[in-house]
Amino acid sequence: MKKHPFRPLAIVLTTALLASPVGRVFAGERPADWATPEAIVHALYESISADPNGQRDWDRYRALFFKDARMAIALDGKVAQGIMSMSSEQLVEQTEANYRSTGFHEIPLVTRVQRHGAMASVYSSFEVRLRATDPKPLMRGLNHFQLLHDGERWWIVSNVGVMETPNSPLPAEFANASPSAR
């Protein structure tokens, strides 16, 4: 009997699909959060934001990510330079350790989506405020989310970001949002 050349690939893909998070149930599930690429990105911002000593919705946050999703940010500042990469769980630990007492709000400014079938690329500029009521942002940046749709919902597969610097300001089309866009 002749072996089919694509059989090993089919086995790998089937195994990967069976091991995927489809069917996982989280306490923080909100189906509207992953109905569109824009919705899942905005749900991320909402779930990681809280005032000092406030409770973040980490169950909701976890429900947004595909298994083994990665995040990375390029740092080019006085405090640190280089690329910092982490898993979604490491972001939980880092946020709790660094921002529990000070607060941290990541507020979207402008979100742009490009879609092709089950894939979406989302650019989203944001500002960071320690308290939502702070008059000025602490900093601003630009995220690039890579999303995939499994036939039922959108998943965040990865995110890369950069912070705005004097030498690298936000592009004009991402710098200002109308008040209704916030």
N, C-alpha and C positions, 0 to 999 in steps of 0.2 A: 504494500500500500504506500503510495507516494504522499509525503507530508506536504501540507499546504504552507507556503512561505509566510503567510500572514497569521497563522495560528498562534505563534508565541505572542505576537502583538495583541491579538484579540484576548488572550488570556490575561495579559498585563492590564489592558484597558478594563476588562470585566472586573478584575481584582481591585483596581483603583476605584471604580465606581461603587463597588460593594463596600469599600472602606471609607467612602466619602461621607460627609456629614448629612447627606440627605436622609431625612427621617429622624434626625436628632431633635429632641424637644428640650427647650430651655424655658426656665421660669419667666424670662423677660421677653418672650416672643410676642411680636406685634407684626402680623403679616403686612400691614401697610408700610412698615419700615423697609421692606425689600421689594415693593411692588414696582419701583422704577429706579434707575440709577441715581437720580437726584434724591429720591427719598432715602435710600440707604446711606448716602454720604451725609445728609443732614441728620439722620438718626445717629450716626457716629458722633458728630459734633455735640448733639444734645446729651448723649449718654456719658461722655467723658467730662462734661462741664458741671461744676458745682461751686458754690460759695465756700468760704473758709469753714472747715469742719462739716461740710455738707455731704450728703450721701450720693454717690454716683450710682447709676444703674448699670452695674457690671454684667448682670445677666442679659440685659438688653444688648449691651455692647458685644458680648460673646456670641450672641445669636446672629450677628452681622457677618462674621468671618468664616471663610472656608477653612477647613482643617489645614494647619501648618502655614497659614497666611503670614506674610512678612511685611515689615515696615522699615523704611530707612529714611534718614534725613541727612542732608549735606550741611555741615556746620562750617561757617566761615566768619568767625567773630573773634573778639578779644578773649573770651572765656574758653572757647574750644574750636578746633579745626579738624576736619576730616569727615568721615561718614560713620554715623551711628546706626546700626541695624538691630532690630529686635522682633520678637514674636508678639502677637497680640497680648499674650499673658505677661510678657515682660513690660509692655506698656502699662498694664494695670499696676504692676508692682512699682514702676518708676513714678507713675502719677500719684499713687497713694503715698509713697515715700517723700516726694518733693513738693506736692501741692495740697495735701490734706489741710494743713493749717493756714495756708495763704489763699486758697481758692485758685481756680483755673477755669477759664471759659474760652473755648475755641469757637469763634463766631464766624459763620460763612459770610463772605462778601459777594463774590461772583462765581457761579458754577456753570461750566460748559461741558456738554456731553457729545461724544461722537460714538455712534453705534454701528456695529456690523453684525447682524444675526445675534448670536448668543454672547457677544463680546461688547463691552462698553469701556471707553476710556474717558475718565472724568477729571477735568482740571477744576480745582476749586481754591480760590484765594480765601484767606481767613485773617482774622485779627485775634490776638490773645489779650484777654483782660483777666486780672486776678479776681475781680468782682464784676458781675454783669453791669453794674451801675457806674463803674469807673468812667470818668469823663474822656480819657484818652486810652488807646490801646498801648499795651506794653511792647508789642511787636506785631509784625504781620508776616505772612508767608504764603506759599503756593504748594498745594498738594496735587499729586497726580495719582489717582486711584485706577487700578485695573480690576474690572468686574467681569464675572462670567455668570450666565444664566443656565440653570440646569433643567429647564423646562417647566419649573414650578416657581422659581424665585431667583433674585439676584444675590450674589455673594461677593464680598470683598476678598480678592485673591492676594493683592499686594497694594502697597501705597509707598510712594517716594515723595519727599518734600524738601523744600528749601526755605530758609528764612530770608526775609528782605534785609539787605544791607545797604549802606550808602553807595557802595560800588555796584550793587545789583538790586535796584528798586523793582517793585512789582511792575510787570508790563502794564501799560496804560489800560488795556481792556480788562484787566483784573484788579485794578487799583481802587475803583470806587463803585459801590453798589448804591442803587436807589434805595431810599428808606423802605419801600415796599418789598424789596428783594431780601431783606433781612428777616 
